[in-house]
Amino acid sequence: MQKIIVIIGPTAVGKTALSLALGQQLNGEIVSVDSMQVYRHLDIGTAKATPEEQALVPHHMLDLVEPDQPYSVAQFIERAQGEIAAIGQRGHTPIIVGGTGFYIQALLGDRPLAKIEEQPDPDFEATWDARVQNEGEAPLRQALAQLDPISAERILPGQIRRLKRALLVSQQTGQPFSDLQPEPKRIYDAYIIGLNTERSVLYDRINKRVDDMLEAGLLDEARLVQQLPDSATAKKAIGYKELFGYLDGTMSLEAAKDALKQASRRYAKRQLTWFNNQMHDVDWVDLVQNPDTLNDLTGKMQEFMSE
C-alpha cells in the first residue's frame, strides 16, 4: 500500500507553510486537494500557492480548468490518484494538502463515491426546496431517517443537497441509500496531520488573511468571478461572492470586507466540525502557537516514510 502524508485543517491555519517545509525535507511533491484551486486565474481568493512557493516544491492539481467549466469530484479523484501514483513511481513523497474534507475523504477511500444514478424528479426537488426554505432542514432529515437512519445520522447539518439525494435514491430504489454504497476502505497508508490552533488565534489569522488578499488584488478576481454564469461553481466560492455587493455599488467596501471575514470564519468552523466528525486517525498539532514542534513532526514523517 502506497504511503502518503496528508495535511488537513481549516483555512488560514498554515497548511501551505507546513507542506512546503515537509516537501523540501522529504523530497516531496504536493497534491492540492481543494475544489476551488483547480480553476485558473483564481489565485488570491483560493489561497493558491504562489509561483515562488510552487518553485520550491512541485505542485499538482492546480489550474486545471477555466472558471466557467465544471469539474466534478469524480474527475478530481481520478486525476489526483494518478498524480499520487506517478509521484511514488518517481521515488518522491506524496504530500496531500487541503481543506475540502469530502474530496480528501474520497481520495483516501474512506467514503467511496457512490455510482448510483437516480432519476431526476423536479416535483421532488421543488417540494423539498420549498419545505426547507420555510421549515428548515429538520423535516427533510426526519423523512430520510424513516427510510435510511444511517444516512440521516451521517450527513452533516447544512448538507441539503446530500440529504435530498439520499432520500430520493432511497425512495426510488426501495433500499436505504447507505446500503447501496460500498464499505469504506482506505486505499493508502496515510499519515494524517491535522492543523488547528486556539479559535481566537485562528480567527485573527483569517481576518488578517482577508486584509492581505484585498491588498493583493482580490477585487480584480471577484470582478472576473462576478461575470461568470450563475451555474458556475466558482461563483459560489467563499472569497468572491461576499464582494459582489461592493462591486454592484450596494455595499460599502468595509461592509463587504466584514462579510467576507465572517463567512471565512464560519467556513473554518464548518471545516473543523467536518474533520472532527468524519475523519479518523488524525494527529492534531498546533504549529501556530508551538512552532518548535515542527522538527519533531518532520522526524515523525521521515520515520513513517522509511518504515
MORAMO-V807428 format. One record per helix or strand of 2 or more residues. SS is the DSSP state (H for helix, E for strand). FROM is the first residue (numbers start at 1). TO is the last residue. If there is no record, write none. Layout:
BEGIN
SS|FROM|TO ; SS|FROM|TO
END
This chain:
BEGIN
E|3|9 ; H|15|25 ; E|28|32 ; H|51|56 ; E|59|60 ; H|73|89 ; E|93|97 ; H|101|108 ; H|122|135 ; H|138|147 ; H|149|154 ; H|160|173 ; H|177|180 ; E|189|195 ; H|199|216 ; H|218|226 ; H|233|236 ; H|241|248 ; H|253|278 ; E|282|285 ; H|291|306
END
